[in-house]
């Protein structure tokens, strides 16, 4: 439910590996240490914006990773969504969940876009797409470098698994803040320096997806 203290969209139109982040989840704002955080509108926080950011998409595993006929394709767009425009969009969405498209977020700023197809998927490295050094801070007007703005990734994937003889399709968006918790001090926020997209085809042909940094184990294909 969207209340006067607007909820934060942690994961949109996506089923994460963590069940608590499944689907288009409108959840309370959280601080770096995991506690609830009340939104403070338009807090200027330029120190939480990285000069550049990396984009890393990984197909963590699939049953047919060793089959030369297997492949995966991804098209993506990385946007910055100003705080005011983000919450304007949230107010327009129906309560109880929704599946908005990137076009619904007016005022979004395109940071990067691309399309790539990969074959030869035997190792995690071969299943990873990396775009390094995407200019970020300089593309965002200083007045919009606020604490409750968002980074949004729109994506579309197509994966053919030759072991299962199955093609998996999925499109959606992920949303996250420009900053994250300091790994050495969970109470401190630091600028986010990478955006992660992680996908996994399960043995029954379904697709898991997440914005968490992947922990590569490559268990299915071993």
TORNU-81842 format. One record per residue (C-alpha): x, z negated, y. Coordinates in steps of 0.05 Angstrom, whole numbers, padded with zeros to 5 digits, always signed. Example, Ala and Ser with C-alpha at 12.3 -4.5 7.8 and 13.67 -1.06 7.14 Angstrom:
// residues 2
+00246-00156-00090 +00273-00143-00021 
***
This chain:
// residues 222
+00000+00000+00000 +00024+00016+00070 +00018-00045+00115 +00034-00058+00188 +00104-00072+00166 +00116-00003+00138 +00143+00004+00067 +00207+00040+00051 +00206+00098+00003 +00263+00085-00045 +00251+00141-00093 +00204+00200-00084 +00170+00244-00137 +00223+00224-00187 +00229+00181-00249 +00292+00140-00245 +00331+00110-00302 +00310+00043-00275 +00235+00036-00288 +00225-00006-00225 +00244+00055-00184 +00198+00104-00219 +00155+00155-00182 +00138+00155-00109 +00148+00080-00099 +00129+00049-00033 +00165-00018-00034 +00184-00072+00017 +00245-00060+00059 +00307-00093+00028 +00371-00117+00058 +00440-00103+00031 +00438-00167-00010 +00372-00146-00043 +00327-00193-00002 +00267-00170+00037 +00284-00142+00105 +00235-00135+00163 +00242-00069+00199 +00270-00077+00269 +00249-00012+00304 +00303+00031+00337 +00362-00014+00325 +00422+00027+00348 +00474+00026+00291 +00524+00083+00299 +00576+00043+00259 +00532+00053+00197 +00537+00129+00201 +00596+00162+00166 +00632+00219+00201 +00626+00259+00137 +00588+00251+00072 +00597+00279+00002 +00541+00309-00041 +00550+00299-00116 +00499+00324-00167 +00511+00310-00241 +00477+00330-00305 +00496+00267-00341 +00481+00293-00411 +00437+00339-00452 +00432+00349-00527 +00458+00421-00523 +00519+00407-00480 +00565+00439-00531 +00522+00502-00538 +00550+00559-00496 +00480+00585-00482 +00460+00521-00446 +00461+00522-00370 +00435+00485-00309 +00416+00509-00240 +00403+00468-00177 +00383+00485-00107 +00386+00431-00055 +00378+00414+00019 +00406+00351+00051 +00370+00327+00114 +00374+00271+00164 +00305+00244+00183 +00301+00205+00248 +00269+00136+00242 +00210+00152+00287 +00194+00217+00250 +00200+00184+00183 +00149+00130+00199 +00103+00181+00232 +00102+00218+00165 +00091+00154+00125 +00030+00137+00168 -00001+00204+00151 +00008+00197+00076 -00050+00172+00033 -00043+00101+00008 -00027+00091-00066 +00029+00142-00070 +00041+00214-00051 +00088+00273-00064 +00110+00298+00004 +00153+00359+00013 +00212+00361+00061 +00172+00405+00109 +00124+00347+00121 +00180+00308+00156 +00182+00338+00226 +00245+00330+00266 +00289+00332+00204 +00361+00357+00214 +00392+00401+00161 +00461+00376+00141 +00476+00420+00081 +00443+00466+00031 +00464+00506-00030 +00448+00535-00097 +00492+00534-00159 +00488+00551-00233 +00534+00521-00285 +00549+00543-00356 +00600+00512-00403 +00570+00443-00400 +00612+00407-00452 +00644+00354-00407 +00615+00312-00350 +00664+00346-00302 +00636+00413-00321 +00566+00387-00308 +00581+00361-00239 +00570+00397-00173 +00608+00369-00113 +00605+00386-00039 +00655+00346+00000 +00662+00331+00074 +00593+00349+00099 +00591+00334+00174 +00541+00280+00187 +00549+00234+00247 +00564+00290+00296 +00500+00326+00277 +00457+00265+00293 +00442+00252+00367 +00469+00184+00386 +00400+00157+00405 +00376+00173+00334 +00432+00135+00299 +00387+00077+00283 +00385+00029+00224 +00319+00051+00194 +00329+00126+00194 +00336+00164+00128 +00376+00214+00090 +00331+00260+00049 +00350+00307-00007 +00302+00362-00029 +00321+00392-00096 +00298+00439-00151 +00330+00440-00220 +00325+00486-00280 +00360+00466-00344 +00362+00506-00408 +00382+00465-00469 +00402+00512-00526 +00400+00456-00577 +00327+00442-00562 +00311+00514-00543 +00276+00484-00483 +00277+00498-00408 +00264+00439-00362 +00242+00448-00290 +00234+00396-00236 +00229+00394-00160 +00225+00334-00114 +00257+00294-00059 +00299+00231-00055 +00304+00186+00006 +00357+00134+00022 +00386+00100+00083 +00451+00123+00117 +00484+00058+00095 +00492+00016+00033 +00516-00053+00013 +00590-00067+00014 +00613-00073-00058 +00657-00132-00038 +00604-00167+00003 +00531-00153-00014 +00509-00185+00051 +00547-00133+00092 +00524-00062+00106 +00573-00004+00109 +00566+00070+00122 +00545+00110+00061 +00598+00162+00043 +00564+00198-00014 +00496+00221-00037 +00486+00223-00113 +00435+00261-00154 +00436+00247-00229 +00397+00282-00284 +00393+00274-00359 +00356+00314-00412 +00334+00268-00467 +00331+00285-00542 +00256+00298-00536 +00265+00346-00478 +00243+00304-00420 +00283+00297-00356 +00307+00231-00326 +00330+00233-00254 +00359+00183-00206 +00396+00174-00141 +00442+00122-00170 +00516+00135-00178 +00521+00159-00251 +00555+00120-00305 +00579+00175-00351 +00577+00158-00425 +00560+00226-00454 +00527+00194-00514 +00476+00247-00534 +00525+00303-00546 +00577+00261-00583 
***
